[in-house]
Amino acid sequence: MGYVRLKIKELAEQRGWTLKDVANRSGVNYNTVRSYVQRGALNTVDLSAVFKIAQAFEVTLEELVEVIED
């Protein structure tokens, strides 16, 4: 099974946003956003939450998600 990493921290820093800003702008629960950043490599994600985060950043899913090989 592969893993993914979400580039939330990098994109937020580029825009001067906090994780709370990301949560507010995307409509995704703050604890979910924070857990995606803290855990690094993820084997499961809520795809609807990831899509909302990508929309908030105005990026594609491909720009937000990094695939990490086993």
N, C-alpha and C positions, 0 to 999 in steps of 0.2 A: 504494500500500500504506500502511496506517495504522500508527501506533506506539502502544505502551502504556507507561505508567509505573506501577511498583508502589509503593505507599505504605508500603513496609516501614520506612523510616527514621522517618517520622512516627509510625506505630503503635508501633514499638519505643520511641521516646522517651516517648510517652504512658504506657507501662507500666514505664518504667525498665529496659528490656531492652537488652542489647548485641546486635550482630549474631550473636555466638556463641550467645547465649541463643535467638535466633530459630532458628538452625540446630539446636540441641539439642532445642528444644521441637517443631519441625516434622519433624525427621528428614531435613531437606534439607542436603546438603553445604554447609559454611560458605563455600567458594569460590563456589558458585552463588549463595547469598544475597548475598554481598559484591559479586559482579559485577552482580547485578540492581540494587543500590543505586548502585554507582559509574557504571554506564553511563547511568542516567537513562532516556532514551527507548529502548525496545526494539522490534525488529521481529519477533523470535521469542523464545518462552519455552517452557519445559517445563511444560505445563499441569498435569501431575500434581504437580510441585514447587510451582507457584503455589497449587493447591488445598490442599496440605499446609500451606503458610504461612498461608493464610486460616484453616484449621482451628486452627492454633496460636494465632492472634490472636482466634479465635472471632468472625470477621466473614465476611460473604458475599464472593464473588468481586467483586461490584460495588463493595463498600466498599474492597477492596484494589487494584483495577485502575482506573487513570485512562486513558481513551482520548484520545490526542493526535491532532488532525487534521493532515493534511499542509499 
